[in-house]
Amino acid sequence: MKNTLTAAEKKHFLEILEGFKGAHVLVIGDFILDQFVWGSVSRISPEAPVPVVDVKRESLMPGGSLNVAHNIRSLAGAAYPCGVVGRDLYGRMLLKTIRQQGIETGGIIYDPTRPTTVKTRVIANSQQMVRFDREKTEDVSKNDLLKILKFVHENIKRMDVVILEDYGKGVMQPFLLREVVKLAKKWKKPVLVDPKEKHFDYYKGVTCITPNRKEAYGGYERTIGPWHKTPELEKVGWALMKKLRLESVLITLGEDGMALFEKGGKITRVPTAAREVYDVSGAGDTVIATLALSLAAGAKMQEAAKIANIAAGIVVGKLGTATVSPAELREAVRKV
């Protein structure tokens, strides 16, 4: 299926992109510091049959829900991330990193009883050699959840969209979801969820969930029940819509694009916009960030999904966890 837009659609999409500048998006979820150690390998250790990495440099990036905030900021929107970090060295490093990127820090909650979640990747000769995870995945405390809700209460009125980013590190809990969805409905704010398979039952009543194919089938199995024969994608999408009382489900399908399910029985297939795929890291974060900004700028869900698909097509053509600039997205819309 050819992915093309009419001249009128391109003009309208470019107008939507202009609206990104005035968008305010609340991003609630698990904060992660992504640490990269870059180097080269030329020999094997005499101590054990493992490569010796000659370290050349290190870099830090905001990860987890903060990568969504980074995507929003890169597209000229205003992101307001809210989550928990430890009162430790990595927490200070994470705070410095997001400040350097112009991301709001008022929603950061410090918990001295938890370590900051850190993922350290060692990359040599353009290949990831190993990853170290430092984390505590137990639920964050009720006190932390109340602090998150206080931030939501104080800021939701001026937000256009709420994103819930679930990386399974302890922030997403039923109590928090219920309260956030209740507040969002009171102020008529769309709630988008990037889901975790094991938590699908938590997402009842949100506006849209954005699972990939694996997550959608995993969520179906957990919420609907096991199957004897693998169900068709359409059955999975509609079953999730009904069970979770959703307004829409956007399933990302990699090289097959996306499938958008909406109330009223409408399915929109969005073919992939990617020309070349180098790395899918962070593509889901780009999708939900762009979806949120498009809705904030007045787009309908179908239009927002198509714009998000174009943004994802750009980011998978880059190496590593990447973001998209407004200029890149405008150019891609013109070329579709």
Buried (B, 14 or more C-beta within 10 A) or exposed (E): EEBEBEEEBBEBBEEBBEBBEEBBBBBBBBBBBBBBBBBBBEEEEEEEEEBBBEEEEEEBBBBBBBBBBBBBBBBBBBBBBBBBBBEBEBBBBBBEBBEEBEBBEEBBBBBEEBBBBBBBBBBBEEEEBEEEEBBBEEBBBEEBBBBBBEBBEEBBEEBBBBBBBBBBBBBBBEEBBEBBBEBBBEEEBBBBBBBBBEBBEBBBBBBBBBBBBEBBBBBBBBBBEEEEEEBEBEEBBBBBBEBBEBBBBBBBBBEBBBBBBBEEEEEBEBBBBBEEEEBBBBBBBBBBBBBBBBBBBEBEBBBBBBBBBBBBBBBBBBEBBBBBEBEBBBEBBEEB
